[in-house]
Amino acid sequence: MWNLNYNDTPDLHGYPNPLSSSRVSDVQCWSCVCLCLFVFTDGITFITSNNANFILSSHTCCSVGILAWLFGDPRHVLYPRNSTGWYCGIGPNENRPNLFYFDVLKCAMSVNIMAQSLNGFQCPTTQVCVEQCPSDFYALEPSAYFRNPADVFNASLCVPSIDLRTTTLIIPSLRFQTLFPLLSVLGRCLPDASALSVIPSYFSTVPGLPSSINETANTITNGTWDVVNGFSTRDIGMRIFEDFASSWPWILVGLLIAMLVSMLFLLLLRFIAPIMVWVLIIGVLVAGAYGIWHCYWEYENFKDTSISDVGLTTNFKTYLQVQETWLTFLIIISVVEVIILLTVIFLRTRILIAIALIQESSKAISHMMSALLYPLVTFVLLLVCVAYWGAMALYLATSGDPIYKVVALNTTMGDCGNINGTANCEPESFSPSDYPGCPSVSCIFIKYNEEGLLQENLMNLQIYNAVAFLWCVNFVIALGQCTLAGAFASYYWAFNKPNDIPTFPVCGGFMRSLRYHVGSLAFGALILTLVQVIRIILEYIDHKARAQNRVARFIMTCFKCCFWCLEKFIKFLNRNAYIMIAIYGKNFCVSAKNAFMLLMRNVIRVVVLDKVTDLLLFFGKLLVVGGVGVLSFYFFSGRIALPGNTFRSSSLNYYWMPIITVAFGSYLIAHGFFSVYNMCVDTLFLCFLEDLERNDGSMEKPYFMSKSLMKILNKSNKTLKKHREN
């Protein structure tokens, strides 16, 4: 039997099975500790045991979520609020989704209305919820002061509590004196940029407005600059949306083609991998040989021209006309060509092993096609993580009670100048009669309370939420890698393929990962998260300290480079550790050590397999993205026409948007499929190395590798020979 550290259970043929369920008895309590730490941050605890899973109550993250849920209100961001604190678009104002500012000039003269309104600041003017934003110019002429308010104003734009037919208020204190064409931007009625150039001439005589129409337009434009610039973007966005609405079925067809091409490519690698690899290698050698010949030919042409005749010059094309330049290129290309040729000659066996493993991976995927769909599970789980993080961040950001202040809407009337906007009020109980000397007084919502224990620690809670989000994302990715590793390992360790392959191997790998390995996966995700947090901190410091000297910038760049390399190494180590966890069930540290030592003992094979696989998958992605992208270009540009009126490319405003969408979606689909294939190659490679080190082909220790791999290595199982002799 094998010399292993766990209790080996023979399979149906009497051979030890690394994936036997008896190995879970050695799952260390360290996994439970890591898991509890993960739960302390992310909320849900799974305790590993031999017989059951126990789901315990949530801890710190759930506590933060409860605080955010109790004190936060995302309606602050999703819906605008009128002067009385009611939300527009919901509740009593369900049919009035837009917020109308009585005097938008007061907003324009003070702050950027768009940025401030989203942050909770309200302009010092009355605001009401309206069904539609006004689309006409209007100015209150002096003659209207003596008319009935019901004949002057539109009741739908007035404060709902005022009845224009019975009110005793005078016209100037009732409502706005001017009105501009407005557009709804995120539920707020803001000036229409296209209408500011056609302001009626009589606006120059309206009291309270600048005497120049251009000055009035500039005042509004300067105060709402970001919004004005956004109107053209809004029109472009509407056109793009129209293009998507008319072309989305064909975009889905393009993505479906990308999925089929990706799947077909992976399955055909079983047959075309050797041809593709050797064609690429020979192509590189031929290209190098041509480069050597071309450099020698150029060297002969410029043999009479030396670099001493040219001297120093900023025209680099001049250096291409001297013999020393082409002699340097000739030497470099020759050296590279010799290195590649010697590598191919001396590593041809390892290249054959890499090709055989790639073919075996394609065969494994053909026996478990459901593995190609697992990226959808990972995608859904990542969406859950993003949704939870976004909801928590939104609730935390909107925590705090609204603050209302007593504000004079017109400081020139009566004693309104004495009201400085510092007195608090409640809109439900506020009465203008408390300020008889100021007819324009009002209780207006200003901002949200920023005082209190929760509000003072909002930044810390947001940082905690971001770290928990990174940890959750890395955990979901680790869960996917461990699941696929368990499925593909069950294929390799099946002695008689495909008869001994377990039923539903992907589901089995997923359940084993959840039941036995959650703590180890959480610990590996934690290590990667800490490195990513350090990288984020370094980026923040570098962004805040750009004025440092060159030495400090150089040191910061070195730190960033080192931690980037460390993150790449941790990802590589975690990936192989998860494979060993899926095979043997050991904890993360033991699995990471065993995987690293195993790879270091076979470092040349690792490099060759990694590069050959990367080369094949790169050309696969190029084939999928390039092919589908070119096809979509010819289709959406009208070069490929469909019969009848099914689809007309001339109806598109920007035909390149569907093309970009199809190309980007094709890349994501190809990346998802090829990531499964890459995981299959890495898993079978580690299983292959373990097979070589632990087995010798005897009856007690037979090889589990395929016949093609045994043929390359000149190995065989003695059991088969004895069976044949008998």
N, C-alpha and C positions, 0 to 999 in steps of 0.2 A: 504493500500500500504506500501511498504518498507520505512523505515526511512533512506533514502540515501541522499547523498549530491549532486546528479545530477538529472536531469530530467528523470525519469523512463518512458520508453515507453512500453506499454503492447505488448505481442506477440499475435499470432493468437488466443490463448486460454484465453486472458485477463490477463495473469500473467506478472509481470515486468521482463524485459529482460536486464541483465547487459551488454550485448554486443550490445545494441541498438546504432544506429548511432547518436542519439541525445546527447549522453554523450560527444561527441567531442567538444561541445560548451564550456566545462569547461577546455579544454586543456590550460594550463597556458603559458603566454608569456615567462616563464622561459625556456621552451623547445626551443623556438626560439633563446634565448641568448646562450644556450648550443650548439645549432646547429651551430650558427654563429662562436662560438669559435672552434668547430670541423672543420668547413670550413676554418677558419683562419690557421689551421694547415694542413688540408688534401685536401683542394682544391675546393670542390663542395658544394654549399649551397642549401638547401631545406628550404623554408619558409612555415611554417604550417599555414593554414587558413581553413575556413569552406568550401570553394568552389574550391580552385585551389592550384596547386603546381607551384612554380616559381623556375626555375633553373638559378642561377646568375653566374656571371663570377668567375673564380678561383682567389684565393688570394695568401697568402704567399707561400704555397707549390708549386703552379703552377709557382710562380716567381722563386723559387729555381730550379724547373724543367726547366724553360726557360733558366736560367743562365747555368745550367749543359748542356743543349742541345746546346747552342751557343758556349760555351768554351770547352766542353768536346768532346772527340773523342775516342770511345771504340775500334777503329781500332788499337790504340796503344797497347792494350792488346791482341786483337784477332789475329793480323797479325804481323810478324816480319818485320823489315825495313832494307834495304840495306844501303850502305854508302852514297848514294845520297839522302836518305830520302823517296824513293819509297817503297810502301808496297809490300810484296811478296804474291802472290795468288789472287790479285785483280788488276783491271786496266790493265796497259801494261804488268804486270807480272802475268797475270791470269793463265798461264800454267806453272809458276815457283813458286810453293808454299813454297819451302824450302830455308832457309837462310844458305849460305855456308861461313865459315870463312877461309880466305886465310891461316893464320898461327894460328891454334888453340892453339899452345903452348903459344902464348902471352896472351891468355885468361887464360890458365891454370896457368901460372906463376904469374898472378896478382890477380884475384878474382875468385869467384865461378861464372862461366859463366851462369848457369841456373838461379840462383837467381837474378843476376844483369841484365841479358837481359830482364827478365820479369819486372823489375823495370825501364826499359828505358835505362840502361847503355849499351854501345856498346864497344866491345873489341877494343884495339888500333891496328886493322888490317883491311884490305879491306874486305868488305862483299858484296856478290852478291847473287841474287835470282837465284836458279837453279831448274830444273825439278825434278832431283833425287839426293840424296846424294851419293857421291863416295863410292864404296865398296871395293876398292883395295888399297894396299900399293904403294906408289910412292915416289921416291926421285930424285932430280935433280943432276945428276952426273956431274963432272967437264967437261967432254967431250961435254956435251950438250950445253955449253956456246957458242960454235962456230957454232952451227947449226941454221937453220931457225926456228923462234918461232912457225910457223905453223906446223912444224914437231915434235915439242917437247910437246906442250900443247894441251889440249882439249878445243876447243873454247867455248863449252857450260859452262865451269867453269870460264871463263874470264869475265872481265868487258865488258859489251855490247858495250861501245863506242870505244873499241880498236879493230882494224882489224889486226889480227896476220900476214896477208900476206903483209901488207903495212906499218906496224908500224916501226918507227925508234928507239924505245926504246930497250935497251939491255935486255937480258933475266932475269937477277937477279931482275930488277925493275918491271918486268911485272906481276909476279904472285908468288905463293907459291913455296917453294923449296922442301917441303915434303907434303905427303898426307897419311892420315890414313883412314881405313874403318870407315865410319860414319853412324849413324842412325838418322832418323828424330824424334826429340822429341819436340812436340808442335811447329812444323814448323822450328826447328833449327837443323842443322847438327852437331851432337855431337859425340864424340868418342864411338866406339863400345867396351864395356868392355871385351867381349869374345875374341876380336882380339888383345888386348894389350899384351897377353902372347905369341903371335907368330910373334912379330916384326922381319922382316928380319935382318940378321946379318950385312948386308952392311950399315944399318942405323947408325952404330957406326962411320963410316968414313965420313958421310955427314957433311959439314961445317955448324956450327950454332947449331948442336945438341949435347947433352952430349955424351961423349965417351963411356958410358955404356948403353946398351939397357935397362937394368933394371931401370936405372936412368931416362931414357926417359919415360918408362911406368909409373914409380912412379910420375913423374912430371905431366903427364896428369891425372892420377888417383886422385892425391891429389887436383888438381884444379877443377876437375869435380866429386867430391866424391858423392854428392847428386844425380847427374845424373847416375853415374855408378851403384849406389845402386838401382836406379829406373828401370834399364833394366830388372832385374829378375821380378820385380813387373809388368812390362809391359807385359812380356810373360804370367804371371799368369792371368793378366787381359784379354789378348786375348783368353786364353783358357776358362775363365769364360764367355766371350762374345759368344764364339762358343757354349757353353752349353745352354745359354739362346736362341740363335738362333735356336737350334734344339729342344728345349723343351718348347718354349713359348706357343704353343697351349695347352699343357697339364697343364701348370701352370695356364692358364686361366680357364681350366676345374676345377682345384682344387679350385680356387677362386669362381667360380660359385657354386660349391658344398657348400662352406662355406656360401655364401649368402643365398642359399636355406635352409640350416640347421638353420641359424640364424633366418630367417623369420618363419620357421616352429616352432621353439622353442618358439618364442614370441606369435604366434597364439595358441599354445598348452598350454601356461600358463593359459589360460582361464579355462582349465579343470584339469591340473596337478599341479597347484600352491598349493592348499591345501595339496595334497599328498606329494609334495616335501618339503614343509615347515615343516610339522609334522614329516616326515621321518628324516630330518636333525636334528630337535630338539631332537627327541627320540634317534637318533644316538649319539648325543653329551652326552646325559644323560647316555646312555649305556656305552659309552667310559669312562665317569667319574666313573661309578660304577665299571667297570673293573679295572681302575687305583687304586681305593680305595682297592679293593680286592688284587691286586698285591702288593701294598705297605705293606699291612698288612701281606701278606705271606712272603715277604722279611724281614719284621720286626721280625717275629717269627723265621726265619732261623738264623738271626744274633743277637738273643736275648742275647747271652753270650758275644758278642763283643761290647765294649764301645769305644767311641772316645778318652777317656783318655788312652786307651791301644795303640792307634795309634800315637797320638800327631800330631805335624805339619809336613807335608810332601808335596812335589811338585807333587807327584803321586796322581792325583785326583781319580783314580780308587780305591784307598785304602779306600776313604771315602764312597764308595758304599758298603762296607763290614762291616759297623757299624750300630747299631740299631738307633742311633739318626738321621742319614740321612734319613732313610726310615720313621721314625716317623714324621719328618718335612714334607716330601712329602705327607704322609698320611693326616696330618692336613690341608695342603694347598689345596689338591685336594678335601677333604671333605667340606671345607668351600666354594670353588668354586661350587661344586655340589649342595650344599644347596642353594646358591644364585641363581643359574640357575633354580632350581626346584621351589623356591618361586616366582621367576620372571615369570615363565611360568604359575603358578597357579593364581597369582594375576593380571597378565596382559593378561590373555587368551582372554578377550574380545577385547583388543586392537590388539592382534595378529590376531584375526578373522577379525577385521576391515582392517588391513593391507592386509590380504589375499584377502578380498573382493575388495579392491581398485586395487590390482594387477590384479585380474580377470576382473574388469571393464576396466582397461587400455588395456588389451588384446582385449576386446570387442570393445573398441573405435578405436584401430588401425585397426581391421578388417573392420570397416566402412569407414576408410579413409587410404587405403593402400598407397596412394601417399605420406603420411608423411614419410614413410620409405625411400623414394627417396630424401628427402630434404637434407640429408647430402651431396649429390652430388653437390647441389647448393652452400652450404657452402664451399665445397672443391674447386669449381671453383672460387668463390670470393676470397678465401685465395690465390689461385694461382695468381690471378690478383694482389693482394696486394704484394705478394713476387716478381712478375715480375716487378711491378712498382718500388718497393724499390731497387731491384737489378739493374735495368736500371739507376735509379738516382744515386746510389752509384758508378756505373761504369763510368757514364759520369762525375761525380764530380772528381773521382780519376784520370781521364785522361785529365782533363782540363789543359791548358798551352801550349804554343808554343814550338816546338822543337828547341833545341840549337845545332848548329854545330860549331866545333872547327877545326882549322888547326893543323893536327897531322902528324908527320914524322913516316912513317911505318918502316923505318930502320934508326936509329939514327947514325949508323956508316958510312953512305955514305955522302961524301962531307960536307956541312955545316948544315946537318940535326940536329946536336946536339944543335944548337942554337934555334930550334923550341921547345918551352916548352908546347904547347897545350893550351895556354890561349887566343889566338886570335880567334875571332868569324869569321864566314864565311857563305856564302850562296852557297849551292851545285849547283844551277842553273847558277850562275855567276862566280863561282870559276875557276881560271885558274892556273895550275901548273907553267906556265911561270912567274908568279909573284915571284916565289922562284927558280931562276935558279940554285942556289947552292945546292938544295936538290931534287934529281930526284924521291925520294919516298914520297914526300909531298902529302897530300890528305885532303879533307874536309869531316870530318866524324861526323855523328850524335852522340851526347854524352848523352843528357838527355832532360827532359822537364822543361820549365821555372817554377820556384817555387816562383817567385816574383810577386807582384801585390795584389790588394785588395782581389780578389776572391781566389787566391792561399793561401794567409795568413789566410783566414777564412775557408779553406776546412774542417778542423777538426770540427769546429762548425756546418758547414752545414751537415756534415756526422752524427753528433750527432742528429741534428734536424731531419734528414731523418730517423734515427733509431727510435726516439721517435714517429714520425708520423707513422712509420710502425707498432709499437706496438699498437698504438691507432686504426689504421685501422683494425688490426687483432681482437682486442677485440670488436670493433664495429660490425664486421661481425659475430662473435660468438653471440653477444647480439641480433643482428637482427634475427638469426636463432632461438634463444631461445624464443624471443617474438613472432615470427611467429608460431612456434609449440604450444606455450601456447595459442595463440588466436584460433588456430584450435581445440585443445582439450577442451578448455573452451566452445566453441560453441557446442561441443558434450554434455558436462555435463549440460549446461543450456537449452538444448532442452527438453521440458517437455515430449513429446511423442517420444521416441527414437525407430527407427531411422527416423521416418517421419519428425520430425522438425529439423533435422540436415541440416544446410545450404548446398547449392550446392557448390562444390569446396571449402571446408573449409580451406585447406592449402593455396590456392591462395588468399582467402579472408583475412586470417591472415597476409600474406605477404604484400598485398596492404595496409591494415590498418596500419601495422607497418611503411611502407614507408611514408604514407600520414600524419599520426598523431603523431608518436612516435619517429621519428629520433632524435630529440633534446634530449629527455630523455635517449635514448639508447646511444647517444654520451657522455652524462654526466656520465652515469654509467661506460662506457668504459674508460673515462678519469680518474676517481678515481682509477680504477684497474691499469691503465697504470702508474700513478704516483707511486703507491706502487711498481710495477715491476721495474721502473726506480731506485727507492731507493735501491731495492735489488741488481740490477746490479752494482750500485755505491759501495755498501758494498762489493760485491764480488771483484770488481776491487781494492778497498783499501786493502782488505785482501790479494789479490794476490801480490800487490806491497810491502806490509809491512810484509812479512813472518818472518823477523828477529826480530820481537818485542818480548818482554818478555811474560811470560805465563799469567800474569794478563791482559795485553792488548789483547792477543789472546782470553782469556776467555770472555772479554767484547764484543769483536767483534763477537764471536760465539753466545753470548746471543742476540745481535742486529739482527744477521741474522736469528736466530730462531724466534724471535718476529715478524719480518716482514714476515717471511714465514707463520706463523700462521695468521697474519693480511691479507695476500693475500688470504689464504684459506677462511677466514671469509668474505672478500669482495666478492669473487666469489659466496659463498653461499647466501649472502644478495642480490647481484645483480640478481642472478637467480630467487629468489622469488619476487624481485621487478619487474622484467620484466613480471612475471606472473600476478601480480596485475595491471600492466600497460595495459596488453593485455585485462584484464577483465573490468576494470573501466575507463581506459583512463586518470588517474591522472598523474601528473608529477613524476619524479623519487623520489624526497625526500619524498613526501607524500606516494607514493606506497611502498617505502622501509620501512618507519615507520610503515605503516599498516601491511605489511607482517611480519615484525619482531615482532610486538606486538601480532599478531594473532598466530604466531608460539610459542611465549613464553607462551601464555595462554594454549597451548596444547603441551607442551614440551615433555611429556611422549609419546604421540602419534607420535610426530615427530621422536623421537629416535627409537621407535619400528618399524615404517614404513621404516625408513632409513636403519636400520640394516637388516630387513627382505628382502628388495629390493636388497641391496648390496649382501646379501648371495645368492639370486636366480640368479642375473646377473653374479656373480662370477662363479658359477657353470655352467651357460650358456656359458660364454666365455671359461671356461675350457673344456666344452663338444665340442664346435665348433673348437677351436684351437687344442686341443688334438686329437679329432677324425680325422680332416682333416690332421693334421700333421702326425699321424700314417699311415693313408691311403697313403699319398704322400711318406712316407718313404718306405713302401712296394712296391710302384709302381716304384719310381725312382731308388731304389736299385736293381730292377730286380726280387724281390720275387713275384710280380704279373706281369705276362707276357701277352702281347696282342697277339692275333692271327696274323700271317703273319709278314710282315716287317714294320708295321705302326710306331713302336717306339722301339728302342733298348737301354736299359739302359747302355749297354757296350760301346756305342758311347760317353757317357758323360765322361769328364775329372774329374770333381768334382760333383758327384751326390748329395752332400749335399747342393750345392748352390740352385738348384730348390726347395729342401725341405725347406730350410730357407726362401726362397722367398714366398712359399705358406703359411708357418706357420705365417710369419709376415703379409702378406696380409690378411690372415684369421682373425688375431687379429684386424687389422684395420677395416675390414668389420664388424666383430662382435661388435666392439666398436661403430661404426657408427650406426648400427641398435639398439643396446642397449641404446645408448645415447638418441635416439628418445623415446624409451620406458620409460627410466628414467624420461625424461621431461614430458611424459604423466602422469606418476604416481604422480610427484610433482604437476602438474597442477590440476589434479582431487582431490588431497588431499587438496590443498588450497580452491578449490571450495567447497569441502565437508565441511571444517571447516566454511567457510562463510555461507554455506547453514544451518548448525546447529545453528549458532549464529543469523542469520537474519530471519529464518523461524520457524514456529511452527506447520506446518501441517494443518493450517486452510485454508478456501477457499481463503482468501486474501493473505496468505503467505504459499503456499504449498511447500513441500520438493521436490527438484529436484533430490535427490539421488536415486540410484537403489533400487529395492525391497529387495535385499539381504542385503544391508546396513541398511535399515529401519527395517528389521527383526532382525538383530543383536542388534540394539539399541532399539528394542521394540517401534518403532515409526511408524506412518501411516499418510496418508493424509485424512482428514475428507471429502474432496470433493468427493473422490472415494466412501466412505461409503454412502454419501447422494445420489450420482448418482445410487448406487445399490438399496437403499431403494425406490427411485422414480421409 
